[in-house]
Amino acid sequence: MSDPGDPPSRDGTEPAAGPLARLFATQLLAVLAITVVLTGIFAVVKRGDSGAGISTSASTSSSSSTPTSPSPSTPASRSASPATTPPSPSTASAAPTSGPPRHRPEVVVFNQSAPGGTGQEVAALLRDKGWTVFKVDNFRGNVSRTTVYYPPGLKGAARRAAEDLPGPVRVRPTFSNLSTTRLTVILTDDFRGSSGAR
């Protein structure tokens, strides 16, 4: 005899709770299985995203292939970019050891000192050091010491030219009568050439 609270079955004999409970249990298991699968997929995708964030040098062709999770024994930081890898012995020997060539502007040599050949002597010395001498001439002015004058942006080149000359040579910005694109060397009586003090 059925409980008074149970609804009667269609034939009036017994309630149909058994098949309904089985159907509900089956649907609940299916929902749980789908949830587990989606959680697993999300975990794999999340792990793949964090691994891709570590290795910034991955190429675009490798992103189209099937993603694989990195193995624990091979950390993603081991894939070094070409910029951080040391050069091979063949490329290291071919590279210049002194770095890229420095910009060397043309040089104008003016002689304000008494001997007439000092300008040509300095021009020859600068050419031997790799400088291009644009012209050599006399200078009628009042410069107190031998100086390399430089236009804007060429101070470093002027210092290198001064270092290539013997004796104390100062470096100063150019003034109105001098070149705005070339270095200008003005030699005075204090210049010490190859033949000693002048």
C-alpha positions in Angstrom: 0.0 0.0 0.0 1.4 3.4 -1.0 1.9 6.4 1.3 -1.1 8.7 1.4 1.2 11.6 0.2 2.4 9.8 -3.0 0.5 10.7 -6.2 -1.2 7.7 -7.7 0.2 6.1 -10.9 -1.7 6.3 -14.1 -3.0 2.8 -13.7 -3.8 3.6 -10.1 -1.5 0.9 -8.7 1.9 2.5 -7.7 3.9 5.8 -8.1 6.4 6.2 -11.0 9.3 7.6 -8.9 11.9 5.0 -9.9 12.4 5.9 -13.6 12.2 9.6 -12.9 14.9 9.4 -10.2 17.1 7.4 -12.6 16.6 10.0 -15.3 17.5 12.8 -12.9 20.6 10.9 -11.7 21.8 10.3 -15.3 21.3 14.0 -16.2 23.2 15.1 -13.0 26.1 12.8 -13.9 26.2 14.2 -17.5 26.3 17.7 -16.1 29.1 16.8 -13.7 31.1 15.1 -16.5 30.8 18.2 -18.8 31.9 20.4 -15.9 35.0 18.2 -15.2 35.9 18.2 -18.9 35.5 22.0 -19.2 37.6 22.6 -16.1 40.3 20.4 -17.5 40.3 22.2 -20.8 40.4 25.6 -19.0 43.4 24.4 -16.9 45.4 23.3 -19.9 44.6 26.5 -21.9 45.6 28.6 -18.9 48.9 26.7 -18.4 49.6 27.2 -22.1 49.0 30.9 -21.9 51.3 31.4 -18.9 54.1 29.4 -20.7 53.7 31.5 -23.8 54.1 34.7 -21.7 57.5 33.6 -20.4 59.0 32.9 -23.8 58.7 36.2 -25.7 60.8 35.0 -28.6 58.3 32.4 -29.9 57.8 32.7 -33.6 54.4 33.1 -35.3 54.8 29.8 -37.1 55.0 27.9 -33.8 51.8 29.5 -32.5 49.8 27.8 -35.3 50.9 24.3 -34.2 49.2 22.2 -31.5 50.0 23.6 -28.1 51.9 21.4 -25.8 52.5 21.9 -22.1 56.1 22.4 -21.1 57.7 19.5 -19.3 58.8 20.1 -15.7 62.4 19.3 -16.5 62.6 21.9 -19.3 61.7 25.4 -18.0 60.5 27.9 -20.5 63.3 30.3 -19.6 65.8 28.0 -21.3 64.7 29.1 -24.7 66.9 32.1 -25.1 66.4 34.7 -27.8 69.1 35.2 -30.4 70.1 38.5 -28.8 71.1 36.8 -25.6 73.0 33.8 -27.1 76.7 34.2 -27.3 78.1 34.5 -30.8 79.7 31.5 -32.4 83.5 31.5 -32.7 83.3 32.2 -36.5 81.1 35.3 -36.1 83.0 36.5 -33.0 86.3 36.6 -34.9 84.7 38.4 -37.9 83.2 41.1 -35.7 85.4 44.2 -35.2 86.6 44.5 -31.6 86.6 48.3 -31.5 82.8 48.7 -32.2 81.2 50.5 -35.1 83.3 53.1 -36.9 83.1 56.6 -35.5 81.8 59.5 -37.5 84.7 61.6 -38.7 83.8 64.9 -40.2 86.1 66.8 -42.6 88.7 69.0 -41.0 89.8 72.5 -42.0 93.3 73.5 -40.8 94.1 77.2 -40.3 97.6 78.3 -39.4 97.9 81.4 -37.1 101.4 80.6 -35.9 104.5 82.2 -37.4 106.0 79.2 -39.4 104.3 78.7 -42.7 104.6 74.9 -42.9 102.8 74.1 -39.6 99.4 73.9 -41.3 100.7 71.3 -43.8 102.4 69.4 -41.1 99.2 69.1 -39.0 97.2 68.2 -42.1 99.5 65.3 -42.9 99.4 64.2 -39.2 95.6 64.2 -39.3 95.5 62.3 -42.6 97.8 59.7 -41.1 95.3 59.3 -38.2 92.4 58.7 -40.6 90.9 62.2 -40.9 89.9 63.9 -44.1 91.4 67.4 -44.4 89.2 69.6 -46.5 91.7 72.5 -46.8 94.7 74.2 -45.3 95.0 77.9 -45.1 96.3 80.8 -43.0 94.2 82.5 -40.4 94.2 86.1 -39.6 92.6 86.4 -36.2 93.3 86.4 -32.5 93.0 82.9 -31.1 95.0 82.6 -27.8 95.7 78.8 -27.9 95.7 76.0 -30.5 92.1 74.9 -30.6 89.8 72.5 -32.4 86.5 74.2 -33.0 83.3 72.1 -33.6 79.8 72.9 -34.9 76.7 71.6 -33.0 76.7 67.8 -32.6 80.4 67.2 -33.3 82.0 67.8 -29.8 83.0 64.1 -29.5 84.7 64.2 -32.9 86.5 67.4 -31.9 87.9 65.7 -28.8 89.1 62.8 -30.8 90.9 65.2 -33.2 92.5 67.1 -30.4 93.7 63.8 -28.9 95.3 62.9 -32.3 97.4 66.2 -32.2 100.6 66.6 -30.1 100.8 68.9 -27.2 97.9 70.6 -25.3 95.0 71.3 -27.7 91.8 72.7 -26.4 88.2 72.1 -27.8 85.7 74.9 -28.1 82.3 75.5 -29.9 82.6 77.1 -33.3 82.1 80.8 -33.9 80.6 82.8 -36.7 83.5 82.9 -39.2 84.1 79.1 -39.1 82.5 76.1 -40.8 79.1 74.9 -39.5 79.6 71.4 -40.9 83.4 70.7 -40.4 85.9 70.7 -37.6 88.3 73.7 -37.7 91.8 73.4 -36.2 93.4 76.8 -35.6 97.2 76.5 -34.8 98.8 79.2 -32.7 102.4 79.8 -31.5 101.9 77.3 -28.6 101.5 74.3 -30.9 104.1 71.6 -30.5 104.6 69.8 -33.8 106.9 67.0 -34.6 109.9 69.2 -34.6 109.3 70.4 -31.0 108.1 73.8 -29.6 107.4 76.5 -32.1 
